[in-house]
Amino acid sequence: MSLQDDLASVQRRLDELGRAVARLEQRVGDSLDMRRVRADTKHLSDDLALLRDSVATSPLGQPSRPETVTIPDTPYDPSLWSGAEDEGLGAPDRRAP
């Protein structure tokens, strides 16, 4: 099965789930729990649409990986912190409560 076939299969199953949830709601009625199930079903559909979009924009249909950001081991410039307040203690010229 290709990636597009898998995505289409998941979409069909989500459509079936949506119809089953609608039938269940007719029997159970509108309750907090039913609204949660309906919202979860909608979230799954939204998430699948996002996945389809990300796969469509990646080369060769491969999922794209986020770019790795390297953080240097060298210390930061101390001037970046000049005038900053110590967390929880306030400014150096004031007393803590």
C-alpha positions, 0 to 999 in steps of 0.5 A: 500500500502506498502512503496515499492509499493509507491516508485515504483508508484512514479518511474513509474510517474517520468518515465512518466514525463520524457517521457512527457518532452522529447515529449514537448522538441521535440515540443518546442525545446531546450531553457533555460526554457526547459533545466530547466524543463529537469534538474528539472525532472532529480533532481527528479529522483536523489532524489528518488534514494537517498530516495530509498537507505536511506529507504533500509538501514534503519531498517524495511524500516522506514526512519532513523532520524539523530542523535541528538547532545546535545550542553552543556550549560557550557561555552567554555574554554576561551583558545580556543579563545586566539589569535583569531581576532575579526571579522571585526576589525582585530588583536588587534595590528593593527588598523581598516581602 
